Amino acid sequence: MTQSAAATATPTASETQTDASAVAPDSSFVEDFTTSAAAGKVTAAYPQSWQPYPDGTSGMYEPSSTVSVHDGVMDVALGGAGTAGTFGSVEGAWGHVGGSFSVRAKATGGDGNGAAFMLWPTSDVWSDGEIDFPEGNFESSPSAFQHSMTPGDEANRVQVDTGVSWRDWHTYTVDWVPGKSVTYSVDGKVLETVTQDVPTTPHRFMFQVGNWGASGNLLIDWVSTTE
């Protein structure tokens, strides 16, 4: 696999993160990006929907210069700085323990780069479980990756192929039942249910793209989470 978002630094929580044990998660969250916002204005326009990484994180992420909203989509510019952030409210985005997580997305251009949408542990302890979907380089087909929860073995993972293209609009859904199963679906069609290495602790729903590859755009039509 060529360099992609999957190869970025281990995610760390935004500076806006609150103590997950002190607040309830967003029980039902939908954002369909109906309010336009220029780059640098998105966080102010969507304070309860988008929690970006601070500019300069890992020396590669600059979401204030790459993310805009127009024509009903979140538009992530590719080919310059990287982008990373969490979907949901300041208070509730970090407290998900199970639920349904969906995003409708496509990419134009961006060859050599890629995206990783993921459920990442709020603890930032990798062995608490990492669920990636969709993930992959934009010139290839995205997949799901469910990582081992055995300390020291986290890089091992189960891969579920989608057979679809980033170049077309698709809805990607993760249905997570803590400690029991994770089901991956595209456009409402179940691909596979995985019953090993299923997290039980608070996670957040986020994405990353790298700061390499050709120019292009990652477009996000809507995102939703349901406990």
C-alpha positions as MATLAB code, in Angstrom:
seq = 'MTQSAAATATPTASETQTDASAVAPDSSFVEDFTTSAAAGKVTAAYPQSWQPYPDGTSGMYEPSSTVSVHDGVMDVALGGAGTAGTFGSVEGAWGHVGGSFSVRAKATGGDGNGAAFMLWPTSDVWSDGEIDFPEGNFESSPSAFQHSMTPGDEANRVQVDTGVSWRDWHTYTVDWVPGKSVTYSVDGKVLETVTQDVPTTPHRFMFQVGNWGASGNLLIDWVSTTE';
ca = [
       0.000    0.000    0.000;
       1.356    3.438   -0.893;
       1.536    6.214    1.647;
      -1.952    7.160    2.764;
      -3.885    8.553    5.673;
      -3.502    5.179    7.374;
       0.199    5.881    7.801;
      -0.206    9.108    9.752;
       0.728    9.588   13.371;
      -1.391    7.967   16.052;
      -4.469   10.157   16.618;
      -4.494   12.348   19.676;
      -7.475   14.154   21.117;
      -8.297   17.724   20.194;
      -7.532   20.458   22.686;
     -11.300   20.873   23.042;
     -11.751   17.361   24.412;
     -13.591   17.066   27.708;
     -13.490   14.231   30.230;
     -15.513   11.464   28.565;
     -16.479   10.034   31.941;
     -18.121   13.313   32.914;
     -20.469   13.799   29.965;
     -22.924   11.757   27.947;
     -22.154   11.003   24.294;
     -24.104   12.587   21.454;
     -27.107   10.251   21.455;
     -28.281   11.213   17.989;
     -26.280   13.455   15.715;
     -26.740   14.356   12.056;
     -24.890   17.025   10.124;
     -25.684   17.677    6.464;
     -23.666   20.879    6.021;
     -26.356   23.302    4.883;
     -24.538   26.441    6.085;
     -21.689   27.576    3.838;
     -18.408   28.499    5.524;
     -15.071   29.509    4.043;
     -11.818   27.891    5.121;
     -10.959   29.115    8.593;
     -14.629   29.699    9.465;
     -15.952   26.137    9.650;
     -15.361   25.569   13.362;
     -17.269   28.749   14.202;
     -20.110   27.801   11.856;
     -20.330   24.214   13.154;
     -19.319   24.340   16.840;
     -21.488   21.346   17.752;
     -20.524   19.250   14.733;
     -16.824   19.634   13.940;
     -13.887   19.482   16.361;
     -10.713   19.823   14.247;
      -7.195   19.012   15.348;
      -5.259   22.154   16.289;
      -3.263   23.500   13.348;
       0.282   22.164   13.434;
      -0.593   18.853   15.093;
       2.021   16.230   14.137;
       3.609   18.849   11.893;
       1.146   18.060    9.115;
      -2.448   18.961    9.961;
      -3.831   22.416    9.085;
      -7.618   22.026    9.042;
      -8.243   25.768    9.238;
      -6.770   26.145    5.742;
      -8.116   22.976    4.117;
     -11.743   22.583    5.233;
     -14.655   24.596    3.851;
     -18.395   24.044    3.451;
     -20.318   24.914    0.279;
     -23.155   23.551   -1.819;
     -24.216   21.238    1.001;
     -20.884   19.440    1.445;
     -17.819   19.627    3.650;
     -14.932   20.086    1.206;
     -11.460   18.954    2.296;
      -8.767   20.275   -0.045;
      -6.089   17.698   -0.876;
      -2.502   18.031   -2.036;
      -1.273   20.510    0.546;
      -1.674   20.331    4.305;
      -3.271   17.342    5.990;
      -6.609   17.402    7.781;
      -7.975   15.642   10.851;
     -10.910   16.152   13.166;
     -13.777   14.639   15.128;
     -17.487   14.769   14.315;
     -19.904   15.781   17.053;
     -20.224   18.236   19.908;
     -17.504   19.478   22.222;
     -19.268   17.779   25.128;
     -20.394   14.522   23.561;
     -18.127   13.561   20.673;
     -15.690   11.563   22.793;
     -18.109    9.343   24.695;
     -19.431    6.812   22.172;
     -19.664    3.249   23.474;
     -21.424    1.451   20.648;
     -23.864    2.780   18.102;
     -24.266    3.375   14.397;
     -21.835    5.662   12.563;
     -22.360    6.720    8.950;
     -20.757    9.037    6.420;
     -21.622    9.723    2.794;
     -18.484   10.696    0.928;
     -16.532   10.703   -2.327;
     -13.162   11.980   -3.540;
     -11.995   13.679   -6.713;
      -8.287   13.616   -7.521;
      -5.924   13.185   -4.596;
      -4.048   10.227   -6.095;
      -1.334    9.034   -3.722;
      -3.276   10.343   -0.732;
      -6.140    8.681    1.087;
      -8.555    8.971    3.987;
      -9.182    7.032    7.154;
     -12.549    7.509    8.826;
     -12.357    5.798   12.180;
     -13.622    5.100   15.650;
     -10.597    5.852   17.789;
     -10.375    5.230   21.571;
     -10.806    8.335   23.682;
      -8.100    6.942   25.969;
      -5.623    7.137   23.048;
      -4.639    3.584   24.036;
      -4.409    1.683   20.756;
      -5.243   -1.673   22.337;
      -8.630   -0.266   23.399;
      -9.581   -0.878   19.776;
      -9.422    0.884   16.405;
     -12.208    0.593   13.827;
     -11.479    2.139   10.404;
     -14.174    2.550    7.742;
     -13.857    3.671    5.043;
     -10.079    3.729    4.681;
      -7.751    3.616    1.688;
      -5.997    5.508   -1.059;
      -8.310    7.528   -3.267;
      -7.206    5.844   -6.494;
      -8.153    2.444   -5.063;
     -11.164    0.881   -3.377;
     -11.757    1.715    0.305;
     -11.861   -1.050    2.905;
     -12.730   -1.604    6.547;
      -9.962   -2.455    9.005;
     -10.585   -3.760   12.512;
      -7.407   -3.837   14.578;
      -6.231   -6.336   17.164;
      -6.816   -5.339   20.784;
      -3.882   -7.417   22.034;
      -1.206   -5.043   23.388;
       1.798   -5.142   21.100;
      -0.183   -6.729   18.270;
      -2.402   -3.778   17.348;
      -1.014   -3.470   13.808;
      -2.621   -6.795   12.907;
      -6.118   -6.308   11.589;
      -9.077   -7.857    9.829;
      -9.726   -6.337    6.398;
     -13.145   -6.129    4.760;
     -13.141   -5.078    1.107;
     -15.946   -2.951   -0.331;
     -15.554   -3.348   -4.093;
     -16.628    0.276   -4.581;
     -14.742    3.383   -5.686;
     -13.948    6.601   -3.849;
     -14.859    8.369   -7.115;
     -18.565    7.726   -6.564;
     -20.873    8.762   -3.760;
     -21.355    5.980   -1.224;
     -22.699    5.740    2.315;
     -20.422    3.844    4.700;
     -21.854    2.582    8.005;
     -20.370    0.968   11.099;
     -22.785   -0.707   13.534;
     -20.921   -1.383   16.768;
     -22.315   -3.550   19.581;
     -19.760   -3.245   22.426;
     -17.925   -6.477   23.164;
     -20.034   -8.409   20.653;
     -19.808   -7.335   17.033;
     -19.005   -4.705   14.425;
     -20.975   -4.759   11.166;
     -19.771   -2.938    8.049;
     -22.209   -1.789    5.340;
     -22.084    0.204    2.092;
     -25.257    1.874    0.832;
     -27.284   -0.246    3.244;
     -25.795   -3.555    2.087;
     -24.017   -5.540    4.801;
     -20.484   -6.547    3.842;
     -19.421   -8.464    6.938;
     -19.894   -8.742   10.693;
     -16.723   -9.116   12.770;
     -16.954  -10.599   16.276;
     -13.313  -10.501   17.401;
     -11.491   -7.517   18.914;
     -14.684   -5.551   19.520;
     -14.151   -2.441   21.694;
     -16.027   -1.770   24.928;
     -14.687    1.668   25.920;
     -15.481    5.262   24.800;
     -14.470    6.161   21.253;
     -14.802    9.147   18.926;
     -15.804    9.249   15.246;
     -13.203   11.109   13.207;
     -11.170   11.176   10.007;
      -7.660   11.930    8.777;
      -6.128   12.713    5.392;
      -2.419   13.108    4.747;
      -0.370   16.044    3.447;
       0.943   14.270    0.368;
      -0.306   13.198   -3.058;
      -1.974   15.040   -5.902;
      -4.418   17.898   -5.524;
      -8.097   17.103   -5.249;
     -11.048   17.176   -2.886;
     -12.604   14.872   -0.304;
     -16.314   15.695   -0.200;
     -18.542   14.771    2.734;
     -22.283   15.069    2.095;
     -23.427   14.172    5.596;
     -22.396   12.367    8.742;
     -24.482   10.775   11.488;
     -24.075    8.941   14.772;
     -26.765    7.095   16.719;
     -26.277    5.468   20.104;
];
